[in-house]
Amino acid sequence: MSCARPLKLSERVFRLSSMAFWLFSYLRPAEPPVKAILSKLRPSKRLVVILAAAFAVSAASGGAAVYVGRDRLVARLSEPSASGLECTALRTLKLDHRGQRWIRMHVKTDSAAGPERVRTALRVVGAFAKKERADLYQVVVLDAAGPEERAAVRGAAIGAEVLFAPGPQSVKGMGEPFRASYNDGTANPDGMFHGKLVSLGLDEVHAIMAKMDDHSLCIDPAAAEAEDAEAPAVSESSEHPAESAEAHGGH
């Protein structure tokens, strides 16, 4: 029977080292799957360039969208108001005409285009009709630099005018509930208009009033002094509202 050859010291060291390496490899925790996958990914330069370009385009598009959105907001704010302009009441006349109640208002606005003036008149006449009952309402819009005297409110002084009769069949000269018109000219330094008269149809009037989001009256400086006082009734001799000397004087 043969005896095993004793191992040399170098062989023993080699075997022990091999066993230790194997044992360390066996006991080492496994690498996380995601990390292992990512470690194997090596994106090409072409892919990196494409992704960078896509990101740049996306950022530019977002910036352009913000810029366009801001422009639209500015444009919307600069658009004329659907309800017209702020105005100041010059006078309100409450007239007794052959058993009917007529209310006539003279109001002033800053310089504005004709359509804005007539929208203002329509808003005011609608607001006043909800506040007080009458057979006929009339709103005349003057320029801020226009005349102050009642007798001077005629012809070229009128920037826009609206007549409203809730029951037009009972008011002579009113075939429809509304008669609305404006002067398409620009007010001169004296507050006079020398353009052409533009009349609105009933459908146009209804469309304008349907879009209004403000139904306020004009600012009335005298309201604080006589809030509850009523103006005395004044006898009115004119038979037709269209023949009113104040509302339809010659240009």
NORDA-V807450 format. One record per residue. N is the residue number from 1. SS is DSSP state (H for helix, E for strand, - for the rest). PHI is phi in degrees with one decimal (none if undefined). NEAR is the number of other C-alpha atoms within 12 Angstrom. Layout:
n=N ss=SS phi=PHI near=NEAR
n=N ss=SS phi=PHI near=NEAR
This chain:
n=1 ss=- phi=none near=3
n=2 ss=- phi=-90.3 near=4
n=3 ss=- phi=-97.7 near=5
n=4 ss=- phi=-68.7 near=6
n=5 ss=- phi=-75.0 near=7
n=6 ss=- phi=-65.4 near=9
n=7 ss=- phi=-77.4 near=11
n=8 ss=- phi=-75.5 near=10
n=9 ss=H phi=-61.9 near=10
n=10 ss=H phi=-65.5 near=11
n=11 ss=H phi=-67.5 near=13
n=12 ss=H phi=-61.5 near=13
n=13 ss=H phi=-62.5 near=13
n=14 ss=H phi=-62.5 near=14
n=15 ss=H phi=-66.2 near=15
n=16 ss=H phi=-63.0 near=14
n=17 ss=H phi=-64.4 near=14
n=18 ss=H phi=-63.0 near=14
n=19 ss=H phi=-65.3 near=14
n=20 ss=H phi=-64.7 near=14
n=21 ss=H phi=-64.8 near=14
n=22 ss=H phi=-65.7 near=13
n=23 ss=H phi=-63.8 near=12
n=24 ss=H phi=-64.5 near=12
n=25 ss=H phi=-65.4 near=12
n=26 ss=H phi=-72.5 near=11
n=27 ss=H phi=-83.6 near=10
n=28 ss=- phi=-66.6 near=10
n=29 ss=- phi=-63.1 near=9
n=30 ss=- phi=-69.0 near=11
n=31 ss=- phi=-71.9 near=11
n=32 ss=- phi=-53.3 near=10
n=33 ss=H phi=-59.6 near=11
n=34 ss=H phi=-64.2 near=11
n=35 ss=H phi=-64.3 near=11
n=36 ss=H phi=-64.9 near=11
n=37 ss=H phi=-67.9 near=11
n=38 ss=H phi=-64.1 near=12
n=39 ss=H phi=-67.1 near=12
n=40 ss=H phi=-87.7 near=10
n=41 ss=- phi=-81.7 near=10
n=42 ss=- phi=-132.3 near=11
n=43 ss=- phi=-60.5 near=13
n=44 ss=- phi=-76.8 near=10
n=45 ss=H phi=-62.3 near=10
n=46 ss=H phi=-63.6 near=11
n=47 ss=H phi=-63.9 near=12
n=48 ss=H phi=-61.2 near=13
n=49 ss=H phi=-64.1 near=13
n=50 ss=H phi=-63.7 near=14
n=51 ss=H phi=-63.6 near=15
n=52 ss=H phi=-64.0 near=14
n=53 ss=H phi=-64.5 near=14
n=54 ss=H phi=-62.7 near=14
n=55 ss=H phi=-63.9 near=14
n=56 ss=H phi=-64.8 near=14
n=57 ss=H phi=-63.9 near=14
n=58 ss=H phi=-62.4 near=14
n=59 ss=H phi=-64.4 near=14
n=60 ss=H phi=-65.5 near=14
n=61 ss=H phi=-64.3 near=14
n=62 ss=H phi=-63.2 near=14
n=63 ss=H phi=-64.1 near=14
n=64 ss=H phi=-65.5 near=14
n=65 ss=H phi=-63.7 near=14
n=66 ss=H phi=-62.7 near=14
n=67 ss=H phi=-65.0 near=14
n=68 ss=H phi=-64.3 near=14
n=69 ss=H phi=-61.2 near=14
n=70 ss=H phi=-66.1 near=14
n=71 ss=H phi=-62.6 near=14
n=72 ss=H phi=-65.2 near=14
n=73 ss=H phi=-64.3 near=13
n=74 ss=H phi=-62.9 near=12
n=75 ss=H phi=-64.1 near=12
n=76 ss=H phi=-65.9 near=13
n=77 ss=H phi=-67.8 near=12
n=78 ss=H phi=-86.1 near=11
n=79 ss=- phi=-69.7 near=14
n=80 ss=- phi=-61.8 near=20
n=81 ss=- phi=-69.8 near=25
n=82 ss=- phi=-67.3 near=28
n=83 ss=- phi=-102.5 near=32
n=84 ss=- phi=88.4 near=35
n=85 ss=- phi=-115.7 near=36
n=86 ss=- phi=-67.7 near=31
n=87 ss=- phi=-144.2 near=35
n=88 ss=E phi=-122.2 near=29
n=89 ss=E phi=-73.6 near=31
n=90 ss=E phi=-89.5 near=30
n=91 ss=E phi=-162.3 near=28
n=92 ss=E phi=-129.1 near=33
n=93 ss=E phi=-110.8 near=29
n=94 ss=E phi=-113.0 near=27
n=95 ss=E phi=-109.7 near=28
n=96 ss=E phi=-106.1 near=23
n=97 ss=E phi=-119.4 near=23
n=98 ss=- phi=50.0 near=19
n=99 ss=- phi=85.0 near=17
n=100 ss=E phi=-106.0 near=25
n=101 ss=E phi=-106.2 near=28
n=102 ss=E phi=-114.3 near=37
n=103 ss=E phi=-120.6 near=38
n=104 ss=E phi=-120.8 near=41
n=105 ss=E phi=-124.1 near=40
n=106 ss=E phi=-111.3 near=47
n=107 ss=E phi=-129.0 near=45
n=108 ss=E phi=-123.5 near=40
n=109 ss=E phi=-133.9 near=35
n=110 ss=- phi=-68.5 near=27
n=111 ss=- phi=-52.5 near=28
n=112 ss=- phi=-155.2 near=33
n=113 ss=- phi=-73.6 near=28
n=114 ss=H phi=-55.7 near=38
n=115 ss=H phi=-58.9 near=35
n=116 ss=H phi=-68.4 near=34
n=117 ss=H phi=-66.9 near=45
n=118 ss=H phi=-72.7 near=46
n=119 ss=H phi=-63.8 near=46
n=120 ss=H phi=-61.5 near=50
n=121 ss=H phi=-62.7 near=53
n=122 ss=H phi=-66.1 near=50
n=123 ss=H phi=-62.2 near=43
n=124 ss=H phi=-66.5 near=45
n=125 ss=H phi=-66.6 near=45
n=126 ss=H phi=-67.1 near=38
n=127 ss=H phi=-66.3 near=25
n=128 ss=H phi=-70.9 near=28
n=129 ss=H phi=-65.0 near=29
n=130 ss=H phi=-77.7 near=16
n=131 ss=H phi=-86.3 near=15
n=132 ss=- phi=-135.5 near=17
n=133 ss=- phi=-86.2 near=21
n=134 ss=- phi=-157.4 near=31
n=135 ss=- phi=-85.1 near=31
n=136 ss=E phi=-146.8 near=43
n=137 ss=E phi=-117.1 near=45
n=138 ss=E phi=-136.1 near=45
n=139 ss=E phi=-122.0 near=50
n=140 ss=E phi=-114.2 near=52
n=141 ss=E phi=-101.2 near=62
n=142 ss=E phi=-112.9 near=51
n=143 ss=E phi=-76.3 near=40
n=144 ss=- phi=-58.5 near=29
n=145 ss=- phi=-93.5 near=23
n=146 ss=- phi=-73.6 near=32
n=147 ss=- phi=-68.0 near=28
n=148 ss=- phi=-100.6 near=23
n=149 ss=- phi=-72.4 near=14
n=150 ss=H phi=-61.0 near=23
n=151 ss=H phi=-66.5 near=16
n=152 ss=H phi=-87.1 near=23
n=153 ss=- phi=-81.8 near=38
n=154 ss=- phi=-161.7 near=30
n=155 ss=H phi=52.3 near=32
n=156 ss=H phi=-68.9 near=36
n=157 ss=H phi=-76.0 near=43
n=158 ss=- phi=-87.7 near=50
n=159 ss=- phi=-88.9 near=54
n=160 ss=E phi=-163.7 near=52
n=161 ss=E phi=-151.2 near=50
n=162 ss=E phi=-133.7 near=45
n=163 ss=E phi=-113.2 near=48
n=164 ss=E phi=-134.4 near=42
n=165 ss=- phi=-121.9 near=33
n=166 ss=- phi=-55.9 near=26
n=167 ss=- phi=-121.1 near=21
n=168 ss=H phi=-60.4 near=22
n=169 ss=H phi=-67.2 near=15
n=170 ss=H phi=-94.6 near=21
n=171 ss=- phi=-113.1 near=30
n=172 ss=- phi=-64.5 near=22
n=173 ss=- phi=95.1 near=23
n=174 ss=- phi=-109.5 near=26
n=175 ss=- phi=-82.9 near=20
n=176 ss=- phi=-133.1 near=23
n=177 ss=- phi=-62.4 near=29
n=178 ss=E phi=-121.1 near=36
n=179 ss=E phi=-134.4 near=38
n=180 ss=E phi=-128.8 near=44
n=181 ss=E phi=-154.0 near=36
n=182 ss=E phi=-149.4 near=40
n=183 ss=E phi=-92.7 near=35
n=184 ss=- phi=-81.9 near=25
n=185 ss=- phi=-83.2 near=26
n=186 ss=- phi=-99.8 near=30
n=187 ss=- phi=-65.1 near=31
n=188 ss=- phi=-82.5 near=21
n=189 ss=- phi=-57.1 near=16
n=190 ss=- phi=-90.9 near=18
n=191 ss=- phi=78.7 near=29
n=192 ss=- phi=-104.7 near=30
n=193 ss=- phi=-111.6 near=35
n=194 ss=- phi=-126.5 near=23
n=195 ss=- phi=-96.4 near=22
n=196 ss=- phi=-95.5 near=19
n=197 ss=E phi=-82.9 near=25
n=198 ss=E phi=-115.6 near=21
n=199 ss=E phi=-102.9 near=23
n=200 ss=E phi=-100.5 near=27
n=201 ss=- phi=-78.7 near=17
n=202 ss=H phi=-62.8 near=21
n=203 ss=H phi=-63.8 near=16
n=204 ss=H phi=-64.6 near=20
n=205 ss=H phi=-61.5 near=31
n=206 ss=H phi=-63.0 near=20
n=207 ss=H phi=-64.6 near=16
n=208 ss=H phi=-64.4 near=28
n=209 ss=H phi=-70.0 near=29
n=210 ss=H phi=-68.4 near=18
n=211 ss=- phi=-88.4 near=18
n=212 ss=- phi=-70.6 near=24
n=213 ss=- phi=-113.6 near=15
n=214 ss=- phi=-132.3 near=23
n=215 ss=- phi=-129.1 near=27
n=216 ss=- phi=-90.5 near=26
n=217 ss=- phi=-81.6 near=32
n=218 ss=- phi=-75.8 near=34
n=219 ss=E phi=-66.8 near=20
n=220 ss=- phi=-116.2 near=22
n=221 ss=- phi=-61.3 near=16
n=222 ss=- phi=-87.2 near=18
n=223 ss=- phi=-65.2 near=19
n=224 ss=- phi=-67.4 near=10
n=225 ss=- phi=-80.6 near=10
n=226 ss=- phi=-138.8 near=11
n=227 ss=- phi=-67.6 near=11
n=228 ss=- phi=-103.3 near=9
n=229 ss=- phi=-79.0 near=11
n=230 ss=- phi=-105.1 near=17
n=231 ss=- phi=-69.4 near=18
n=232 ss=- phi=-66.4 near=13
n=233 ss=- phi=-66.5 near=19
n=234 ss=E phi=-116.9 near=21
n=235 ss=E phi=-67.5 near=17
n=236 ss=- phi=-115.1 near=23
n=237 ss=- phi=-92.0 near=15
n=238 ss=- phi=-68.9 near=22
n=239 ss=- phi=-92.7 near=19
n=240 ss=- phi=-116.8 near=23
n=241 ss=H phi=-61.7 near=36
n=242 ss=H phi=-72.3 near=25
n=243 ss=H phi=-98.4 near=18
n=244 ss=- phi=-59.3 near=25
n=245 ss=- phi=-65.2 near=22
n=246 ss=- phi=-79.1 near=31
n=247 ss=- phi=-91.4 near=39
n=248 ss=- phi=-133.5 near=30
n=249 ss=- phi=-70.4 near=17
n=250 ss=- phi=-67.9 near=18
n=251 ss=- phi=-79.8 near=21
